[in-house]
Amino acid sequence: MTNLSFEKNPVHILIVDDQKADRISTKLECEGVFGNISSGNLVTIEAESVESALTAMAAHVFHIILLDE
């Protein structure tokens, strides 16, 4: 069994929402949830559109992608 360390492998999250306030709120919530288990090694990237989300996904690997309706 592989032992994953969040210190060496940060949690990468993509937040996709057209509303800036909602992106900020979601980011703060993720920091609260994942900050404790990842020893603060959390990477969040925000995208305001599908196009910018696709660009981010082409450049990075994400563990979690949160989409607005």
Backbone bond lengths (Angstrom), bond angles and torsions (degrees), N, CA, C in turn:
res aa  C-N    CA-C-N  psi(-1)  N-CA   C-N-CA  omega(-1)  CA-C   N-CA-C  phi
1 M - - - 1.459 - - 1.523 109.03 -
2 T 1.302 116.68 135.37 1.458 122.24 -178.74 1.516 110.37 -82.82
3 N 1.323 116.31 134.19 1.449 121.77 177.15 1.525 108.03 -96.71
4 L 1.329 116.70 110.12 1.457 121.05 179.78 1.513 109.90 -90.09
5 S 1.304 116.27 130.71 1.449 121.85 178.15 1.521 108.60 -111.54
6 F 1.342 116.10 122.86 1.455 119.51 178.80 1.519 111.53 -69.32
7 E 1.343 117.15 -19.88 1.456 119.32 177.58 1.524 110.25 -67.07
8 K 1.331 116.40 -36.28 1.461 120.62 178.85 1.515 111.68 -92.11
9 N 1.324 117.16 -24.95 1.456 122.57 -177.08 1.527 109.45 -125.87
10 P 1.318 117.59 90.32 1.464 119.28 -178.40 1.529 111.68 -65.65
11 V 1.312 115.56 156.98 1.455 122.31 175.13 1.530 107.29 -82.87
12 H 1.327 116.76 123.02 1.466 122.37 179.09 1.526 109.36 -104.55
13 I 1.334 115.89 124.43 1.461 121.57 -178.01 1.524 109.39 -126.26
14 L 1.331 115.49 132.48 1.465 121.85 174.01 1.521 107.49 -106.32
15 I 1.330 116.16 125.71 1.463 122.48 179.07 1.528 107.70 -110.87
16 V 1.336 116.03 117.61 1.464 121.51 -177.63 1.524 108.37 -114.02
17 D 1.333 115.56 114.22 1.467 121.36 179.41 1.517 108.12 -160.68
18 D 1.323 116.90 138.68 1.462 119.64 -179.11 1.529 112.83 -79.14
19 Q 1.328 117.49 -11.98 1.466 121.81 179.75 1.526 110.23 -100.81
20 K 1.320 116.55 118.88 1.465 122.25 -178.57 1.533 111.63 -56.98
21 A 1.332 116.63 -44.10 1.469 120.33 -178.45 1.526 110.90 -61.48
22 D 1.332 117.04 -38.15 1.466 120.35 178.90 1.529 111.48 -69.37
23 R 1.340 116.75 -36.54 1.475 119.98 176.62 1.522 110.53 -63.70
24 I 1.322 116.43 -42.90 1.464 120.93 179.71 1.523 110.33 -64.35
25 S 1.321 116.76 -44.72 1.461 121.24 179.04 1.531 111.33 -60.92
26 T 1.320 116.22 -44.14 1.462 120.81 179.26 1.526 110.72 -64.76
27 K 1.318 116.75 -40.71 1.471 120.67 178.85 1.526 110.86 -61.90
28 L 1.323 117.06 -44.30 1.465 120.71 178.44 1.524 111.17 -62.94
29 E 1.327 116.99 -39.59 1.462 120.92 178.00 1.530 110.67 -64.20
30 C 1.326 116.84 -42.65 1.475 120.94 178.18 1.517 111.09 -63.33
31 E 1.326 117.00 -40.31 1.460 119.85 178.14 1.528 110.64 -62.86
32 G 1.332 116.57 -36.83 1.452 120.01 178.04 1.519 112.35 -68.70
33 V 1.330 116.71 -40.01 1.464 121.01 -177.49 1.524 111.50 -77.46
34 F 1.322 117.02 -49.01 1.460 121.05 -172.45 1.523 113.56 -94.89
35 G 1.315 117.68 -15.71 1.457 120.51 -178.27 1.508 113.30 -59.98
36 N 1.332 116.57 -38.26 1.467 120.44 -178.64 1.520 112.41 -70.45
37 I 1.331 117.45 -41.01 1.464 119.22 -175.93 1.515 112.90 -83.59
38 S 1.322 117.36 -18.39 1.458 119.36 -177.74 1.528 112.30 -103.97
39 S 1.316 116.83 12.34 1.476 122.16 -179.81 1.527 111.24 53.02
40 G 1.317 115.94 36.08 1.457 120.36 179.83 1.510 113.73 76.78
41 N 1.322 117.47 4.54 1.464 121.98 -177.99 1.522 108.84 -93.61
42 L 1.332 114.79 71.29 1.454 122.82 -175.33 1.518 108.70 -123.43
43 V 1.323 116.53 131.47 1.463 121.22 178.35 1.519 107.58 -117.29
44 T 1.339 116.50 118.24 1.460 120.38 175.71 1.515 108.92 -116.80
45 I 1.302 114.87 136.64 1.462 121.48 175.42 1.516 107.19 -123.62
46 E 1.322 115.71 136.18 1.456 121.51 -178.99 1.520 110.35 -105.11
47 A 1.345 114.95 142.92 1.464 121.38 175.09 1.526 107.63 -134.07
48 E 1.321 115.88 136.68 1.469 119.52 -177.76 1.519 113.05 -98.41
49 S 1.317 117.40 -3.21 1.464 120.64 -179.67 1.526 109.72 -150.94
50 V 1.325 114.89 166.17 1.469 119.93 176.91 1.518 110.02 -61.84
51 E 1.316 116.62 -39.72 1.462 120.49 -179.10 1.524 111.69 -62.60
52 S 1.320 116.92 -45.00 1.469 119.17 179.65 1.533 110.59 -70.31
53 A 1.337 117.40 -30.55 1.469 120.48 175.62 1.529 110.41 -65.99
54 L 1.325 117.11 -43.35 1.470 120.40 178.73 1.524 111.07 -62.88
55 T 1.321 116.84 -38.82 1.462 120.95 177.13 1.533 110.26 -62.64
56 A 1.328 116.23 -43.72 1.467 120.32 179.37 1.528 110.84 -64.62
57 M 1.344 116.75 -40.72 1.464 120.40 -179.62 1.524 112.19 -68.29
58 A 1.323 116.81 -27.34 1.461 119.90 177.17 1.532 111.08 -73.32
59 A 1.333 116.17 -25.98 1.462 120.59 -176.29 1.529 114.17 -96.73
60 H 1.339 117.56 -20.87 1.458 121.59 -174.05 1.524 110.60 -137.39
61 V 1.320 115.19 158.30 1.464 121.57 171.60 1.531 106.91 -102.06
62 F 1.321 117.58 127.40 1.454 122.25 -178.83 1.528 110.32 -111.55
63 H 1.329 115.06 140.35 1.459 121.03 174.02 1.519 110.55 -80.29
64 I 1.347 115.07 -34.77 1.464 121.79 -176.33 1.528 108.54 -135.56
65 I 1.325 116.28 135.76 1.471 121.85 173.74 1.508 106.82 -125.42
66 L 1.331 116.22 120.73 1.459 122.63 179.76 1.520 108.64 -106.77
67 L 1.331 115.93 121.52 1.467 122.00 -176.18 1.512 111.54 -112.17
68 D 1.327 115.21 140.14 1.453 121.83 171.92 1.527 108.17 -77.84
69 E 1.327 116.70 157.90 1.468 119.52 178.30 1.505 111.63 -67.13
